[in-house]
Amino acid sequence: MAKDVVVGEFAGLVRALKARDGRSFEALGRRLNVSASTLHRYCSGATVPEDFAVVGRLAALCGADEEERRALEEAWRRADDARRPPVPAPAPEPAPQREPAAEPEPVHARVPDLPSGRRRRRWAWAGLVGGAVAALGAVTLGVVLLPGKAEVPAPPPLTFTVASHLWSNGCGHTYLVERTPPPPPVAADARRWAAARGAVHGGETLVRLSVQGKGAAAVVLHALHVRVVERGAPVPWAGYRMGDGCGGAVTPRRFEVDLDRPRPVARALDGYDASGEEGRTLPAVAFPYAVTATGPEELLVSARTAGCDCRWFLELEWSAEGRSGTVRIGDEDGEPFRTSGVGRGPVYGYDSVERAWITGRESGQGG
């Protein structure tokens, strides 16, 4: 089937889900952790997602049943296969040329005084039996080694997406950059802006982790751990603040991590919703709890440091249907998250009037 046809079929199913829900591209994109333009490209067929997780979450948000979800996943798989370039078949290798085996020297010619006839036939039988035993030994060794392959762990029954270039309440964040960068981007372009300059999160990394099951069975999440895999002195680069900080009506419930501790832990904190007249507390996340294909969960992790350049992972413990395991979670590229303390270099804020970076003191931001 032609590429345009299978991609068009997938895009049509995505458009139908979006139309059923009725929300704008911006509203759905915020729930899916993708930009409005990215979701629009999925609907138009200009782009096929790298994995099915984001489309699966869209199906759950739009109320798709299990049959619709399976059809959507099958359409995505065909479209994903179609967009990949074909892998050329390897050229057949010429058959190796074997040299004719040398005619074996008769045993009686190698062993003095060994008569021909019946005794020579006994030597021949002994050689055959010895060869068979050696061959059997080789087969037995292969059987012993095979179970090692069966011990490769099966894929976990859950999927997740990660966003690690978040700004506090959408506007406040600091990056450490070796050279003076261009003006700060909008929050949606932060990852691209930071990657192009080798920027490091300064003081804090915010990670949004969206988790859901793959099937109808519930997946129980038991704990969230932090593993620091490398520590160093804080990066001696200047800090560049993306905004002056801002408040919000809702402070989401989250996990707080102090990377400066010898053994950092993810500590669950309450959130607060100040949008009403009296406000209300959003209870902290309590383990264990379950996720399903239609019931995803979103975790927000705030990891801070003042004294190190830390590289770290999150590890999520799970169990489902008699199985259990741990998934290691890094940034969008699978690498460890990286957070460095701020303070060894100057800190700048961007003056939109002067269109220039100015020191924190002059911009009224401190630091």
C-alpha positions in Angstrom: 0.0 0.0 0.0 1.3 3.5 -0.9 2.8 5.6 1.8 0.4 8.5 1.2 -2.6 6.2 1.6 -1.6 4.6 4.9 -0.5 7.9 6.4 -3.7 9.5 5.2 -5.8 6.7 6.9 -4.0 7.2 10.2 -4.4 11.0 10.0 -8.1 10.5 9.3 -8.6 8.5 12.5 -6.7 11.2 14.5 -8.9 13.9 13.0 -12.0 12.0 13.8 -10.9 11.7 17.5 -10.1 15.4 17.7 -13.5 16.3 16.1 -15.3 14.1 18.5 -13.7 15.8 21.5 -14.3 19.3 20.3 -11.4 20.9 22.1 -8.9 23.2 20.3 -5.5 22.0 19.2 -4.0 24.1 22.0 -6.2 22.6 24.7 -5.6 19.0 23.6 -1.9 19.7 23.1 -1.6 20.8 26.7 -3.1 17.6 27.9 -0.9 15.5 25.7 2.3 17.4 26.4 2.8 18.3 22.7 2.5 21.6 20.9 -0.7 22.6 19.0 1.3 22.7 15.8 2.6 19.1 16.4 -0.9 17.8 17.0 -2.1 19.7 13.8 0.6 17.9 11.8 -0.6 14.5 13.1 -4.1 15.4 11.9 -3.0 16.6 8.5 -0.7 13.6 7.9 2.4 15.8 7.6 4.0 13.9 10.5 3.6 10.5 12.1 4.4 10.2 15.8 7.7 8.5 16.8 5.7 6.1 19.1 2.1 5.3 19.8 2.0 6.6 23.4 0.9 10.1 22.6 -1.8 8.9 20.2 -3.0 6.3 22.8 -3.4 9.1 25.3 -5.4 11.1 22.7 -7.7 8.1 22.3 -8.2 7.9 26.0 -8.9 11.6 26.4 -11.4 11.4 23.5 -13.3 8.4 24.9 -12.3 5.8 22.3 -13.2 2.2 23.2 -10.8 -0.7 23.0 -11.7 -1.7 19.5 -11.2 1.9 18.2 -7.8 2.0 20.1 -6.7 -1.2 18.4 -7.6 0.1 15.0 -5.8 3.3 15.7 -2.7 1.5 16.8 -2.7 -0.8 13.7 -3.1 2.3 11.5 -0.2 4.0 13.3 2.0 0.9 12.9 1.3 0.8 9.1 2.0 4.5 8.8 5.1 4.3 10.9 6.4 1.4 8.7 5.6 3.4 5.5 7.5 6.5 6.6 10.7 4.6 7.3 13.1 4.1 4.3 13.3 0.5 3.1 16.3 -1.4 4.4 18.3 -2.8 1.4 18.7 -6.5 1.4 22.3 -7.6 2.0 24.1 -8.9 -1.1 24.6 -12.6 -1.1 28.0 -13.7 -0.1 29.8 -16.1 -2.4 30.1 -19.6 -1.1 33.5 -20.2 0.4 35.8 -22.4 -1.6 36.8 -25.4 0.3 40.1 -27.2 -0.3 39.8 -30.9 -0.8 40.5 -32.8 2.4 43.7 -34.7 2.5 43.3 -38.5 2.4 43.8 -39.7 5.9 46.8 -41.9 6.5 45.9 -45.5 7.4 46.1 -46.2 11.1 48.3 -49.2 10.6 50.8 -47.1 8.6 51.1 -44.7 11.6 51.3 -47.4 14.4 54.1 -49.8 14.0 53.3 -53.6 13.9 49.6 -52.9 13.7 48.1 -55.6 11.5 45.4 -54.9 8.9 42.0 -56.6 9.0 39.8 -57.1 12.1 42.0 -55.1 14.6 42.1 -52.2 12.1 38.3 -52.2 11.9 38.1 -52.0 15.7 40.2 -48.8 15.6 37.9 -47.3 13.0 34.8 -48.0 15.2 36.6 -46.4 18.1 37.2 -43.3 16.0 33.5 -43.1 15.0 32.3 -43.5 18.6 34.7 -40.8 19.8 33.6 -38.4 17.1 29.9 -39.0 18.0 30.6 -38.4 21.7 32.4 -35.1 20.9 29.5 -34.0 18.7 27.0 -34.9 21.4 29.0 -32.9 23.9 28.9 -29.8 21.6 25.1 -30.1 21.3 24.6 -30.5 25.0 26.7 -27.3 25.6 24.5 -25.4 23.2 21.3 -26.5 25.1 22.8 -25.3 28.4 23.5 -21.9 27.0 20.1 -21.3 25.4 18.1 -20.7 28.7 20.2 -17.5 29.2 18.3 -16.0 26.2 15.0 -16.7 27.7 15.9 -14.5 30.8 15.7 -11.3 28.8 13.0 -9.2 30.6 9.7 -8.7 28.7 8.6 -5.1 27.9 6.7 -3.5 30.8 2.9 -3.3 30.5 3.0 0.6 30.6 4.1 3.5 28.5 5.3 6.9 29.5 6.2 10.3 28.0 8.6 12.8 29.4 8.9 16.5 29.2 11.9 18.0 31.0 12.2 21.5 29.6 9.3 23.0 31.7 9.3 26.4 33.2 7.8 27.2 36.6 4.2 28.2 35.9 5.0 28.5 32.3 7.5 31.4 32.5 10.2 31.1 35.2 13.4 29.1 34.5 17.2 29.5 34.5 19.6 28.0 32.0 23.4 28.0 32.3 25.0 28.7 28.9 28.7 29.0 28.0 28.2 31.9 25.5 25.8 34.7 25.4 22.6 33.3 23.8 20.0 34.9 21.6 16.7 36.2 23.3 14.8 33.7 25.3 12.3 31.5 23.4 8.7 30.9 24.1 8.3 28.0 26.6 7.2 25.5 23.9 10.5 26.0 22.0 12.7 25.7 25.2 14.0 22.2 24.4 15.2 23.1 20.9 16.7 26.5 22.1 18.6 24.8 25.0 19.9 21.8 22.9 21.3 24.2 20.2 23.4 25.9 22.9 24.3 23.0 25.1 22.4 24.7 27.9 22.1 23.1 31.4 19.2 23.5 33.8 20.3 26.0 36.4 19.2 25.3 40.0 16.1 23.3 39.1 14.8 20.8 36.6 11.0 20.3 36.3 10.0 16.9 34.8 6.5 16.0 33.8 6.0 12.3 33.6 2.8 10.9 32.0 2.2 7.2 32.6 -0.5 4.9 31.4 -1.1 1.1 30.9 -1.0 -0.6 27.6 -4.1 -2.8 28.1 -7.2 -3.3 30.1 -5.4 -4.6 33.1 -4.4 -2.1 35.8 -0.7 -1.5 36.4 0.1 -0.6 40.0 2.8 2.0 40.6 4.6 1.4 43.9 7.3 4.0 44.2 9.3 6.6 42.5 13.1 6.6 43.1 15.9 9.0 42.2 19.3 7.7 41.1 22.2 10.1 40.8 24.8 8.6 38.4 27.3 11.4 38.3 28.2 14.4 40.5 30.6 17.3 39.8 31.3 20.9 40.7 28.6 23.3 39.5 29.0 24.5 35.9 30.9 27.9 36.0 28.8 29.4 33.2 26.5 32.5 33.4 22.9 32.0 34.1 20.1 33.3 31.8 16.6 33.6 33.2 13.8 33.0 30.8 11.3 35.2 32.7 10.8 37.2 35.9 8.8 34.4 37.5 5.1 34.4 37.7 2.3 33.2 39.9 -0.5 30.8 39.0 -3.9 30.1 40.3 -3.0 26.4 40.6 0.2 25.0 42.2 0.1 21.3 41.1 0.8 18.4 43.4 4.3 17.3 42.8 7.4 15.4 44.0 10.3 17.5 45.3 13.9 16.2 45.1 17.0 17.6 46.9 19.9 16.5 44.7 22.4 17.8 47.2 21.5 15.0 49.7 23.7 11.9 49.7 20.7 9.7 48.8 18.0 11.9 47.2 14.4 10.9 47.5 11.2 12.0 45.7 9.1 13.5 48.4 5.4 14.0 47.6 4.0 17.4 48.3 0.5 18.9 48.4 -0.6 21.3 45.7 -2.9 24.3 46.1 -5.8 25.6 43.9 -6.4 29.3 44.6 -8.9 29.8 41.7 -11.9 29.7 44.0 -13.0 32.1 46.7 -11.4 30.1 49.5 -9.0 27.9 47.7 -8.4 24.2 48.3 -5.6 21.8 48.9 -4.7 19.2 46.2 -3.6 16.1 48.2 -0.1 14.8 47.6 0.3 11.7 45.4 0.2 8.6 47.6 1.7 5.3 46.5 0.6 2.7 45.5 -2.0 3.6 42.9 -3.0 2.2 39.5 -3.0 3.3 35.9 -4.8 1.8 32.9 -4.9 2.5 29.2 -7.9 4.8 29.7 -6.7 6.1 33.1 -3.3 7.8 32.8 -1.5 9.6 35.6 0.7 12.7 35.4 3.5 13.3 37.9 5.5 16.5 38.2 9.0 16.2 39.7 10.9 19.3 40.9 14.6 18.5 41.4 16.9 21.2 42.8 20.5 21.6 43.6 22.8 24.4 44.8 26.1 22.5 45.1 26.6 20.1 42.3 26.4 19.4 38.6 24.2 16.3 38.9 23.2 13.7 36.3 20.3 11.6 37.4 17.5 9.2 36.5 14.0 8.5 37.8 13.1 4.8 38.5 9.4 3.8 38.7 8.5 0.5 40.3 5.4 -1.3 38.9 3.5 -4.6 39.1 0.7 -6.1 37.0 -0.8 -9.6 36.6 1.9 -11.4 38.5 4.8 -9.5 37.0 6.8 -6.7 38.5 9.8 -4.5 37.5 11.4 -1.1 37.4 11.6 1.3 34.5 14.5 3.8 34.3 13.4 7.2 33.0 15.7 9.8 31.6 15.1 12.9 29.4 13.4 13.0 26.0 16.5 11.4 24.4 16.9 8.7 27.1 19.9 10.4 28.6 20.1 11.3 32.3 18.6 14.5 33.4 21.2 17.2 34.2 20.9 19.9 36.8 23.6 22.3 38.0 23.8 24.7 40.9 23.9 28.5 40.0 26.2 31.0 41.6 29.7 30.7 40.1 28.9 33.0 37.2 26.7 36.1 36.7 23.0 35.8 36.2 21.2 37.8 33.5 17.6 38.7 32.7 16.3 39.8 29.3 15.2 43.4 28.9 12.5 43.2 26.2 12.6 47.0 25.8 16.4 47.3 25.3 16.4 43.9 23.6 19.5 42.9 25.5 20.6 40.6 28.4 21.3 42.6 31.6 22.6 41.5 34.9 20.1 40.3 37.5 20.7 43.3 39.8 20.0 45.8 37.0 16.9 43.9 35.9 15.5 43.8 39.5 15.8 40.0 39.6 18.5 39.7 42.2 21.2 36.9 42.1 
